Structure formats: structure tokens, C-alpha cells
């Protein structure tokens, strides 16, 4: 319905004539459209036939090109690099993105799950491994940067069924409780002993010109050198004792000293 404004009476009024003309015009347009659809000219038929033939000829080539382009795009989108890592004396081939950390490569790709993911920020030390004899937080090291280096994880310390001396000392001195941080603690302890053998000093070494020897390594030195490895179960006493045992020292007795004193009443 078409409406017009009656300014004399200030109101809207239906315009019957215009409405009728509009619907008549619409009906004619629809009739002409239906007639046009029912007719096919010789020119349109030839055009449709040629289009179909061209599509049939070109389709295989276009499909192959599209498939090749898709494969190329997918390969480049992964952005992986082929690398070879020397892990526990074995050459391991990997295809990794440059952003993958050594910890993720060890755990997710190689299934070496001894190295633990604790904080994933280099703050707890649970992921500690040895790279060229140096202790490294594997959660902060990119895997692609470790080619040509000797990587040793907790799985590579033992020789068959023979445990590493540090591993044995941890067991004998109860240097763990839940065991989650233990792989990192053991790797850090192995590196600590090697550092002392090489004459490396620490921040608590009293004389930097005379670094400590294993036989005289103090408890303060051990605690400072292992301060980057946290144990939420607080098994630090056993960890220090384990390092002292491997260093050739006599670790303290695990039996607790009980201090007993008589109560003395204080005079008022």
C-alpha cells in the first residue's frame, strides 16, 4: 500500500491508484521474466556448451596446480627445521620449529620425560640437563641451537644397571621426597662436582685465588652452588649430604640431634 500526506487535513491517506499501478507493473515484470527463462537461444546454447567443454579440459590442470600450491603452503607454514642432536651419546634426528625448547623436544618428541617441566621460566631447576658438561635450564634453551653439542639428561647418567655415584648417594641419604625435582637436582649436583674439580669459585668462596677442593667443600658452598634448584619438599639436608658423600666427605648422620635442657624458673 502506498500512502500520501493530506496536508489540508494533516493526515496520511492511502493512494489507491498508485498502489494498483505498482502491483500491475510488478506482475508484468514477473511474467516477462518467466517467459525469458523458458526460451534458450542458439547463441546462449553454444555459449553454455563451449563453457562446459573448456571447464572439462582445464579442470585437471587447475586441480593439480591448486593441490601443489596447497602442499607448498602447508610445508612453509610449519616452518620446521631438520636438526641432529647428540643426546646421551646417540644421534637423534628431529624436525622442529625454531621456537621449540630443548625441554619440549626431549619430553614431547623423544619421550625422555626424566627432565621435568616445573615453572617453565627457568626459576625452579627441575628441567636441568648437562650440555657440554655445563648445567643448563632446558626450558630456556632452544633445541635448534644445540646441534653439535653433547647433551646428557638424567636418563644418560647411569651405565646400564649401574647408577651414577650421585644417584646412589641421593638414595642412601634420602635426597628426595616426592622426586619431581630430583632429576634436575642430580644433574646440577653432577655439574657442581665437575665445576669444583675445574677450580670454579662461587659467590661465597672466601679466597677467589684459591678455589675449594672437593675434600674441603663446605656446606655453604654446596648450598650456594645448588641454589638454582628448588625442592618444594625441603629435602635439602639429604641433597647436601649426598654431594658431601660423593665429594669424599663424611656426610652428617641422618639421625636428628635432640637437645634436652632442664627448665629453670626465672626469678621474679
Buried (B, 14 or more C-beta within 10 A) or exposed (E): EEEEEEEEEEEEEEBEEEEEEEEEEEEEEEEEEEEEEEEEEEEEEEEEEEEEEEEEEEEEEEEEEEEEEEEEEEEEEEEBBEBEBBBBEEEBEBEBEEEBBBBBBBBEBBEBBBBBBBEBEBEBBBBBBBBEEEBBBBBBBBBBEBEEBBBBBBBBBEEEEEBBBBBBBBBBBBBBBEEBBBBBBBBBBBBBBBBBEEEBBBEBBEEEEEBBEBEEBBBEBBBBBBEBBBBEBEBBBBBBBBBBBBBEBEBEEEEEEEEEEEEEEEEE
